[in-house]
Amino acid sequence: MKRFMTCAKNNKGVTLILMALMLALLIMFASLAIDIAYMYFTKNQLQVAADAAALAGAALLHSDSLSPDYLIQSAARNAAIEFAGKNTAAGQPVLLVTDNSNTLGDSNDITVGNWNRANNPPYTPGVAPVNAIEVKPKKWSGLSGSRGPVRIFLGPIFKLIGTDWTFMEASSHAIATRPPKATAALSLCDRTCTELAGGVTEATPLTIYWAPYPSEVDPGNQGTAWTVFSETSQSTPTDELIPFFCGQESDACNLTIYSSNGNNNAVMRQFRCAFLNPLYDSDRKTCADGVCDSSTDTVTRWKIIVPVFSSAGCPPGSQPSPYLVIKWAEVTIKQVYASGGGGTNKCACGAYNAPAMGGSTPNAIIVTKIECTSCDSSSFMGRKPALVK
């Protein structure tokens, strides 16, 4: 017993040493936890900036494939840089840089390219058709200023054990696109795409009718029908159709929806008014002077996106079955004819005089181009940007 007590007395200093070592370890782990939490916080700030930048850039993507700017998309890149800078990470504004290339690197944080969910990976930078923008803000070693690595609080403590954690790296990544959605309450059937679309040009425009069809018209490829994209009802009330000519959209691809034939003069007048108004959906219109930026401009072309039914749904609006939407069609409209006079006073559309069209029905549209694409493809853009990564 005496020997045990003597040993215990002689080891009192060991306990103090062990306590000191444990305290040092606790401080190191606590500092590590604090710094890791700070890095997660910084990464989250970068992600918020990346999301904002990608959405802002996607909103300004243009579809002019003949422009030398098509694979650069300067306006989209500038918007991404601007909106990223409205955010901070680690106490500094988020800075994006670009060399206008489509390869991410130290000198480039932005690319543009094609998003197609049927591909693997779905995003391919630097290829047409351009419908997406990629943003990658970073704080990396070797970069300077607000793009340089993050100085952490307690990491230098680890120098005591030969490890320098004074700085840590962080980055985030976002891709945004403008997915195609129906921008008008119309529907076509696939025969229009397979039989007629290739021959529709400025020189050989196509007239598309609502029922009752002129006797010389094949409604299977020259007919259209109203839809409110319902999977449960064929009813197409006027007050549910008009919003689709006031900016409302619908993602109808791969859905089985109803459509309805017949004239609806109130909606046709709204449709015509939406066409004539140069300031409505102006980025998808062409005016006589090239740009639709004034209320006095004359609209010459308007691109809308509509759902395309399988061939079983020909003509569209056949009673009373719903049909599967298998494609999108981007339709370039040259003229909209509506019977009756006066506007609907919706969406900044006032009264107008609608020219009548000869034949058994005055309600029709003249189109100069029809481009059809599968639901999985994204060869043209909708109005509103969305994050896809």
Backbone hydrogen bonds in HBPLUS format (Angstrom, degrees):
<---DONOR---> <-ACCEPTOR-->    atom                        ^
c    i                          cat <-CA-CA->   ^        H-A-AA   ^      H-
h    n   atom  resd res      DA  || num        DHA   H-A  angle D-A-AA Bond
n    s   type  num  typ     dist DA aas  dist angle  dist       angle   num
A0005-MET N   A0001-MET O   3.08 MM   4  6.38 161.7  2.11 152.5 156.2     1
A0006-THR N   A0002-LYS O   2.95 MM   4  6.20 157.9  2.00 151.2 157.6     2
A0007-CYS N   A0003-ARG O   3.04 MM   4  6.28 158.6  2.08 147.3 152.7     3
A0008-ALA N   A0004-PHE O   2.98 MM   4  6.23 157.8  2.03 149.5 155.6     4
A0009-LYS N   A0005-MET O   3.00 MM   4  6.24 158.2  2.04 148.6 153.8     5
A0010-ASN N   A0006-THR O   3.03 MM   4  6.27 155.2  2.09 147.7 154.5     6
A0011-ASN N   A0008-ALA O   3.25 MM   3  5.32 144.9  2.38  99.3 108.9     7
A0014-VAL N   A0011-ASN O   3.11 MM   3  5.25 132.0  2.35 100.0 112.8     8
A0017-ILE N   A0013-GLY O   3.07 MM   4  6.36 156.5  2.12 146.0 152.6     9
A0018-LEU N   A0014-VAL O   2.88 MM   4  6.16 162.0  1.91 154.7 159.3    10
A0019-MET N   A0015-THR O   2.89 MM   4  6.11 157.5  1.94 148.6 155.0    11
A0020-ALA N   A0016-LEU O   2.93 MM   4  6.16 154.1  1.99 146.2 153.1    12
A0021-LEU N   A0017-ILE O   2.94 MM   4  6.24 158.5  1.98 150.8 156.6    13
A0022-MET N   A0018-LEU O   2.88 MM   4  6.09 161.0  1.91 151.1 156.3    14
A0023-LEU N   A0019-MET O   2.89 MM   4  6.07 153.8  1.96 145.1 152.5    15
A0024-ALA N   A0020-ALA O   2.97 MM   4  6.24 155.4  2.03 146.2 152.7    16
A0025-LEU N   A0021-LEU O   2.97 MM   4  6.26 158.5  2.02 149.5 155.3    17
A0026-LEU N   A0022-MET O   2.86 MM   4  6.10 157.9  1.91 149.0 155.3    18
A0027-ILE N   A0023-LEU O   2.91 MM   4  6.17 156.6  1.97 148.4 154.6    19
A0028-MET N   A0024-ALA O   2.98 MM   4  6.25 157.8  2.03 147.7 153.7    20
A0029-PHE N   A0025-LEU O   2.92 MM   4  6.18 165.3  1.94 155.6 158.9    21
A0030-ALA N   A0026-LEU O   2.84 MM   4  5.94 155.9  1.90 146.8 154.3    22
A0031-SER N   A0027-ILE O   2.83 MM   4  6.01 158.3  1.88 147.6 153.7    23
A0032-LEU N   A0028-MET O   2.87 MM   4  6.09 152.9  1.94 144.8 153.0    24
A0033-ALA N   A0029-PHE O   2.90 MM   4  6.12 157.0  1.95 146.3 152.0    25
A0034-ILE N   A0030-ALA O   2.94 MM   4  6.21 157.2  1.99 148.9 155.0    26
A0035-ASP N   A0031-SER O   2.91 MM   4  6.10 165.6  1.93 151.9 155.7    27
A0036-ILE N   A0032-LEU O   2.86 MM   4  6.01 158.9  1.91 150.2 156.3    28
A0037-ALA N   A0033-ALA O   2.98 MM   4  6.10 159.7  2.02 144.3 150.1    29
A0038-TYR N   A0034-ILE O   2.94 MM   4  6.19 150.2  2.03 143.7 152.5    30
A0039-MET N   A0035-ASP O   2.88 MM   4  6.15 150.3  1.97 145.4 153.4    31
A0040-TYR N   A0036-ILE O   2.94 MM   4  6.26 155.5  2.00 150.6 156.9    32
A0041-PHE N   A0037-ALA O   2.97 MM   4  6.19 152.6  2.04 143.2 151.1    33
A0042-THR N   A0038-TYR O   2.86 MM   4  6.14 155.2  1.92 146.8 153.7    34
A0043-LYS N   A0039-MET O   2.82 MM   4  6.03 160.3  1.86 148.9 154.5    35
A0044-ASN N   A0040-TYR O   2.91 MM   4  6.11 151.3  1.99 143.1 150.9    36
A0045-GLN N   A0041-PHE O   2.98 MM   4  6.31 150.5  2.07 144.3 152.4    37
A0046-LEU N   A0042-THR O   2.92 MM   4  6.27 154.5  1.98 150.4 157.5    38
A0047-GLN N   A0043-LYS O   2.89 MM   4  6.17 146.2  2.00 143.6 153.3    39
A0048-VAL N   A0044-ASN O   2.97 MM   4  6.28 156.1  2.03 150.4 155.7    40
A0049-ALA N   A0045-GLN O   3.08 MM   4  6.35 159.8  2.13 146.2 151.6    41
A0050-ALA N   A0046-LEU O   2.81 MM   4  6.05 154.2  1.87 145.9 153.7    42
A0051-ASP N   A0047-GLN O   2.87 MM   4  6.07 163.5  1.90 153.0 156.6    43
A0052-ALA N   A0048-VAL O   3.03 MM   4  6.23 166.7  2.05 149.9 153.5    44
A0053-ALA N   A0049-ALA O   2.88 MM   4  6.03 160.8  1.92 149.5 155.3    45
A0054-ALA N   A0050-ALA O   2.88 MM   4  6.02 164.3  1.90 152.6 156.7    46
A0055-LEU N   A0051-ASP O   3.01 MM   4  6.17 166.5  2.03 152.2 155.8    47
A0056-ALA N   A0052-ALA O   2.99 MM   4  6.11 161.2  2.03 147.0 152.7    48
A0057-GLY N   A0053-ALA O   2.89 MM   4  6.05 157.3  1.94 148.2 154.8    49
A0058-ALA N   A0054-ALA O   2.85 MM   4  6.01 163.2  1.88 151.4 156.1    50
A0059-ALA N   A0055-LEU O   3.13 MM   4  6.26 149.4  2.22 143.7 150.8    51
A0060-LEU N   A0057-GLY O   3.00 MM   3  5.47 149.3  2.10 110.4 119.4    52
A0061-LEU N   A0058-ALA O   3.28 MM   3  5.30 173.0  2.29 107.2 109.2    53
A0065-SER N   A0063-SER O   2.98 MM   2  5.74 115.7  2.40 114.1  97.2    54
A0067-SER N   A0064-ASP O   3.10 MM   3  5.60 161.8  2.13 115.3 121.0    55
A0070-TYR N   A0067-SER O   3.04 MM   3  5.30 166.5  2.06 115.3 117.5    56
A0072-ILE N   A0069-ASP O   2.93 MM   3  4.94 152.3  2.01 105.8 114.2    57
A0073-GLN N   A0069-ASP O   2.60 MM   4  5.45 173.0  1.61 162.8 164.7    58
A0077-ARG N   A0073-GLN O   3.01 MM   4  6.34 160.6  2.05 156.7 162.7    59
A0078-ASN N   A0074-SER O   2.88 MM   4  6.08 164.7  1.91 155.9 160.1    60
A0079-ALA N   A0075-ALA O   2.98 MM   4  6.15 154.5  2.05 143.3 150.2    61
A0080-ALA N   A0076-ALA O   2.98 MM   4  6.21 154.5  2.04 146.2 153.3    62
A0081-ILE N   A0077-ARG O   2.96 MM   4  6.26 160.6  2.00 153.0 157.6    63
A0082-GLU N   A0078-ASN O   2.93 MM   4  6.13 159.7  1.97 146.9 152.8    64
A0083-PHE N   A0079-ALA O   2.95 MM   4  6.12 170.0  1.96 154.6 156.5    65
A0084-ALA N   A0080-ALA O   2.96 MM   4  6.01 149.9  2.05 145.5 153.9    66
A0085-GLY N   A0081-ILE O   3.13 MM   4  6.25 154.6  2.20 143.1 149.3    67
A0086-LYS N   A0083-PHE O   3.28 MM   3  5.19 150.4  2.38  94.6 103.2    68
A0087-ASN N   A0084-ALA O   3.03 MM   3  5.67 162.0  2.06 119.9 124.0    69
A0094-VAL N   A0087-ASN O   2.91 MM   7  5.85 156.9  1.97 149.2 147.2    70
A0089-ALA N   A0092-GLN O   2.77 MM   3  5.41 155.2  1.83 155.0 158.4    71
A0092-GLN N   A0089-ALA O   3.13 MM   3  5.41 163.5  2.16 110.9 116.1    72
A0109-ASP N   A0097-VAL O   2.76 MM  12  5.62 158.2  1.80 162.7 161.1    73
A0105-GLY N   A0108-ASN O   2.92 MM   3  5.04 165.3  1.94 146.5 145.0    74
A0108-ASN N   A0105-GLY O   3.12 MM   3  5.04 161.8  2.16 103.8 109.4    75
A0136-LYS N   A0109-ASP O   2.90 MM  27  5.09 151.2  1.99 150.2 154.7    76
A0111-THR N   A0134-GLU O   3.03 MM  23  5.11 156.2  2.09 136.5 142.3    77
A0134-GLU N   A0111-THR O   2.78 MM  23  5.11 170.6  1.79 150.8 153.1    78
A0126-GLY N   A0112-VAL O   2.70 MM  14  5.86 175.7  1.70 146.2 147.3    79
A0113-GLY N   A0132-ALA O   3.10 MM  19  5.49 158.9  2.15 140.6 142.8    80
A0131-ASN N   A0113-GLY O   2.91 MM  18  6.28 158.1  1.96 150.7 152.4    81
A0132-ALA N   A0113-GLY O   3.08 MM  19  5.49 137.7  2.26 156.2 152.4    82
A0114-ASN N   A0124-THR O   2.97 MM  10  5.36 155.8  2.03 150.3 147.1    83
A0124-THR N   A0114-ASN O   2.89 MM  10  5.36 159.8  1.93 153.1 159.7    84
A0116-ASN N   A0122-PRO O   2.82 MM   6  4.92 162.6  1.85 136.3 141.5    85
A0119-ASN N   A0116-ASN O   2.94 MM   3  5.68 164.2  1.96 124.2 129.2    86
A0133-ILE N   A0176-ALA O   2.95 MM  43  5.61 154.6  2.01 158.2 166.5    87
A0176-ALA N   A0133-ILE O   3.04 MM  43  5.61 158.9  2.08 157.2 162.7    88
A0135-VAL N   A0174-ALA O   2.84 MM  39  5.35 163.7  1.86 163.3 167.0    89
A0174-ALA N   A0135-VAL O   2.96 MM  39  5.35 151.5  2.05 155.7 161.2    90
A0172-SER N   A0137-PRO O   3.13 MM  35  5.84 155.3  2.19 161.4 164.8    91
A0139-LYS N   A0170-ALA O   2.74 MM  31  5.28 149.8  1.83 174.8 172.5    92
A0170-ALA N   A0139-LYS O   3.10 MM  31  5.28 154.6  2.16 133.5 141.5    93
A0140-TRP N   A0147-ARG O   2.90 MM   7  6.43 131.7  2.13 167.3 152.4    94
A0143-LEU N   A0140-TRP O   3.26 MM   3  5.75 158.7  2.31 127.3 129.9    95
A0147-ARG N   A0144-SER O   3.19 MM   3  5.56 150.4  2.28 132.7 132.0    96
A0148-GLY N   A0145-GLY O   3.06 MM   3  5.42 163.9  2.08 112.6 117.4    97
A0150-VAL N   A0168-MET O   2.81 MM  18  5.27 152.9  1.88 170.9 161.9    98
A0168-MET N   A0150-VAL O   2.89 MM  18  5.27 149.9  1.98 141.2 150.7    99
A0152-ILE N   A0166-THR O   3.02 MM  14  5.88 160.5  2.06 148.6 154.9   100
A0157-ILE N   A0154-LEU O   3.04 MM   3  5.80 158.5  2.09 122.2 128.4   101
A0158-PHE N   A0155-GLY O   2.91 MM   3  5.83 155.9  1.97 130.8 135.1   102
A0159-LYS N   A0156-PRO O   2.92 MM   3  5.49 165.0  1.94 117.3 122.1   103
A0160-LEU N   A0157-ILE O   3.04 MM   3  6.00 168.2  2.05 124.9 128.0   104
A0161-ILE N   A0158-PHE O   3.02 MM   3  5.51 153.0  2.09 109.4 116.7   105
A0163-THR N   A0158-PHE O   3.03 MM   5  5.32 160.7  2.07 141.0 135.5   106
A0162-GLY N   A0159-LYS O   2.98 MM   3  4.78 164.9  2.00 105.1 107.0   107
A0388-VAL N   A0175-ILE O   2.89 MM 213  5.75 171.9  1.90 153.2 155.8   108
A0389-LYS N   A0175-ILE O   3.31 MM 214  5.00 139.5  2.49 145.4 138.5   109
A0177-THR N   A0386-ALA O   2.94 MM 209  5.58 158.4  1.99 159.3 159.3   110
A0386-ALA N   A0177-THR O   2.75 MM 209  5.58 149.8  1.84 162.8 172.1   111
A0382-GLY N   A0178-ARG O   2.92 MM 204  5.10 162.9  1.95 120.0 125.1   112
A0182-ALA N   A0250-SER O   2.78 MM  68  5.10 151.1  1.86 163.1 153.1   113
A0250-SER N   A0182-ALA O   3.16 MM  68  5.10 139.8  2.33 129.3 139.4   114
A0183-THR N   A0305-ILE O   2.88 MM 122  5.30 154.2  1.95 139.2 145.7   115
A0227-THR N   A0185-ALA O   3.09 MM  42  5.25 141.8  2.24 125.8 127.2   116
A0187-SER N   A0225-ALA O   2.95 MM  38  5.42 118.4  2.34 147.9 161.5   117
A0225-ALA N   A0187-SER O   3.33 MM  38  5.42 145.8  2.46 134.9 142.3   118
A0188-LEU N   A0307-PRO O   3.10 MM 119  6.48 161.6  2.13 156.9 162.8   119
A0309-PHE N   A0188-LEU O   2.85 MM 121  6.24 166.5  1.86 148.7 149.1   120
A0192-THR N   A0189-CYS O   3.00 MM   3  5.90 149.6  2.09 126.2 132.3   121
A0190-ASP N   A0309-PHE O   2.89 MM 119  5.74 129.5  2.15 146.9 156.7   122
A0193-CYS N   A0190-ASP O   2.99 MM   3  5.15 119.9  2.37  99.1 113.7   123
A0194-THR N   A0190-ASP O   2.91 MM   4  6.22 167.4  1.92 160.7 163.6   124
A0195-GLU N   A0191-ARG O   2.81 MM   4  5.42 155.4  1.87 141.4 147.5   125
A0196-LEU N   A0192-THR O   3.22 MM   4  5.26 146.3  2.34 117.9 127.3   126
A0197-ALA N   A0192-THR O   2.97 MM   5  6.12 136.8  2.16 154.5 166.9   127
A0199-GLY N   A0196-LEU O   2.91 MM   3  5.59 148.8  2.01 122.5 131.5   128
A0200-VAL N   A0197-ALA O   3.21 MM   3  5.40 167.8  2.23 111.0 114.7   129
A0201-THR N   A0204-THR O   3.24 MM   3  4.90 162.1  2.27 107.5 112.0   130
A0206-LEU N   A0367-VAL O   2.88 MM 161  5.29 159.7  1.92 152.0 158.0   131
A0367-VAL N   A0206-LEU O   2.84 MM 161  5.29 168.8  1.86 156.1 159.7   132
A0208-ILE N   A0365-ILE O   2.94 MM 157  5.41 165.2  1.96 158.9 163.8   133
A0365-ILE N   A0208-ILE O   3.04 MM 157  5.41 155.2  2.11 148.2 156.1   134
A0209-TYR N   A0222-GLN O   2.96 MM  13  6.33 166.1  1.98 160.9 159.1   135
A0224-THR N   A0209-TYR O   2.88 MM  15  6.02 137.6  2.06 163.8 164.1   136
A0217-VAL N   A0214-PRO O   3.01 MM   3  5.51 166.1  2.03 121.5 125.5   137
A0221-ASN N   A0218-ASP O   3.17 MM   3  5.99 154.6  2.24 122.0 126.8   138
A0222-GLN N   A0218-ASP O   2.92 MM   4  5.82 143.9  2.05 155.1 165.3   139
A0226-TRP N   A0260-SER O   2.98 MM  34  5.24 144.5  2.11 159.6 149.4   140
A0260-SER N   A0226-TRP O   2.79 MM  34  5.24 156.4  1.84 146.0 153.2   141
A0258-TYR N   A0230-SER O   2.93 MM  28  5.89 154.1  2.00 166.6 172.9   142
A0240-GLU N   A0237-PRO O   2.99 MM   3  5.35 152.5  2.07 109.7 118.6   143
A0241-LEU N   A0237-PRO O   3.04 MM   4  6.35 136.6  2.24 148.3 161.4   144
A0241-LEU N   A0238-THR O   3.14 MM   3  5.09 130.7  2.40  96.0 109.3   145
A0242-ILE N   A0238-THR O   3.03 MM   4  6.12 172.5  2.04 164.1 163.8   146
A0244-PHE N   A0241-LEU O   3.02 MM   3  5.81 150.3  2.11 123.2 131.0   147
A0245-PHE N   A0242-ILE O   2.77 MM   3  5.37 164.3  1.80 125.8 130.8   148
A0246-CYS N   A0243-PRO O   2.97 MM   3  4.74 150.1  2.06 106.6 106.7   149
A0248-GLN N   A0243-PRO O   3.05 MM   5  5.59 158.8  2.10 155.8 149.0   150
A0255-LEU N   A0252-ALA O   3.03 MM   3  5.48 147.6  2.13 141.4 139.6   151
A0254-ASN N   A0325-VAL O   2.93 MM  71  5.18 152.2  2.01 136.9 143.1   152
A0325-VAL N   A0255-LEU O   2.86 MM  70  5.65 161.5  1.89 159.7 164.4   153
A0257-ILE N   A0323-TYR O   2.95 MM  66  5.57 141.4  2.11 155.0 143.0   154
A0323-TYR N   A0257-ILE O   2.88 MM  66  5.57 155.3  1.94 152.6 146.5   155
A0268-MET N   A0264-ASN O   2.93 MM   4  6.18 160.4  1.97 155.3 161.9   156
A0269-ARG N   A0265-ASN O   2.87 MM   4  6.04 155.7  1.93 148.4 154.0   157
A0270-GLN N   A0266-ALA O   3.11 MM   4  6.37 152.0  2.19 138.0 145.8   158
A0271-PHE N   A0267-VAL O   2.76 MM   4  6.01 153.9  1.83 150.0 158.1   159
A0272-ARG N   A0268-MET O   2.82 MM   4  6.09 163.7  1.84 152.0 155.6   160
A0273-CYS N   A0269-ARG O   2.89 MM   4  6.04 157.4  1.94 144.9 151.5   161
A0274-ALA N   A0270-GLN O   2.83 MM   4  6.06 155.4  1.89 148.4 155.0   162
A0275-PHE N   A0271-PHE O   2.99 MM   4  6.30 146.7  2.10 145.0 154.5   163
A0276-LEU N   A0272-ARG O   2.88 MM   4  6.19 158.2  1.93 151.6 157.1   164
A0277-ASN N   A0273-CYS O   2.95 MM   4  6.03 146.6  2.07 150.2 157.6   165
A0280-TYR N   A0277-ASN O   3.27 MM   3  5.61 162.3  2.30 111.0 116.2   166
A0284-ARG N   A0281-ASP O   3.03 MM   3  5.80 164.2  2.05 123.3 128.4   167
A0285-LYS N   A0282-SER O   3.14 MM   3  5.07 163.5  2.17 109.7 110.2   168
A0303-LYS N   A0284-ARG O   3.01 MM  19  5.57 165.7  2.04 159.1 163.6   169
A0286-THR N   A0301-ARG O   2.94 MM  15  5.05 157.8  1.99 138.3 140.1   170
A0300-THR N   A0286-THR O   2.82 MM  14  5.74 172.9  1.82 154.1 156.4   171
A0301-ARG N   A0286-THR O   3.23 MM  15  5.05 155.2  2.30 140.8 139.4   172
A0290-GLY N   A0287-CYS O   2.80 MM   3  5.08 162.5  1.83 117.3 121.6   173
A0288-ALA N   A0298-THR O   2.87 MM  10  5.57 148.4  1.97 153.6 163.9   174
A0297-ASP N   A0294-SER O   3.07 MM   3  5.42 168.5  2.09 114.1 117.6   175
A0302-TRP N   A0333-ILE O   3.07 MM  31  5.11 137.5  2.25 132.8 143.8   176
A0333-ILE N   A0302-TRP O   2.74 MM  31  5.11 175.1  1.75 149.8 149.2   177
A0304-ILE N   A0331-VAL O   2.97 MM  27  5.38 159.5  2.01 146.7 151.8   178
A0331-VAL N   A0304-ILE O   2.81 MM  27  5.38 154.5  1.88 158.0 164.4   179
A0306-VAL N   A0329-ALA O   2.91 MM  23  5.37 160.4  1.95 151.2 157.3   180
A0329-ALA N   A0306-VAL O   2.90 MM  23  5.37 151.6  1.98 159.7 166.7   181
A0308-VAL N   A0327-LYS O   2.99 MM  19  5.00 147.3  2.10 144.4 137.8   182
A0326-ILE N   A0308-VAL O   2.93 MM  18  6.07 148.9  2.03 166.0 173.1   183
A0310-SER N   A0324-LEU O   3.04 MM  14  5.97 140.2  2.20 163.5 175.3   184
A0313-GLY N   A0310-SER O   2.76 MM   3  5.56 159.9  1.80 125.1 131.7   185
A0318-SER N   A0315-PRO O   3.31 MM   3  6.03 138.2  2.50 143.2 142.3   186
A0328-TRP N   A0373-THR O   2.89 MM  45  5.46 161.5  1.92 161.8 168.0   187
A0373-THR N   A0328-TRP O   2.95 MM  45  5.46 157.2  2.00 154.4 159.4   188
A0330-GLU N   A0371-GLU O   2.76 MM  41  5.18 163.5  1.78 156.5 158.7   189
A0371-GLU N   A0330-GLU O   3.01 MM  41  5.18 163.6  2.04 142.3 147.7   190
A0332-THR N   A0369-LYS O   2.91 MM  37  5.10 172.3  1.92 151.2 153.1   191
A0368-THR N   A0332-THR O   2.91 MM  36  5.71 153.0  1.98 153.3 162.2   192
A0334-LYS N   A0366-ILE O   2.68 MM  32  5.38 171.9  1.68 154.5 157.2   193
A0335-GLN N   A0366-ILE O   3.36 MM  31  5.06 154.3  2.43 132.7 133.1   194
A0366-ILE N   A0335-GLN O   2.85 MM  31  5.06 165.2  1.87 146.9 150.9   195
A0337-TYR N   A0364-ALA O   2.87 MM  27  5.32 173.3  1.87 170.8 169.9   196
A0364-ALA N   A0337-TYR O   3.31 MM  27  5.32 151.4  2.39 125.3 132.6   197
A0342-GLY N   A0352-TYR O   3.04 MM  10  5.14 153.5  2.11 176.5 171.0   198
A0349-CYS N   A0346-LYS O   2.91 MM   3  5.38 148.1  2.01 114.4 124.5   199
A0377-SER N   A0374-SER O   3.21 MM   3  5.33 136.7  2.41  99.8 111.2   200
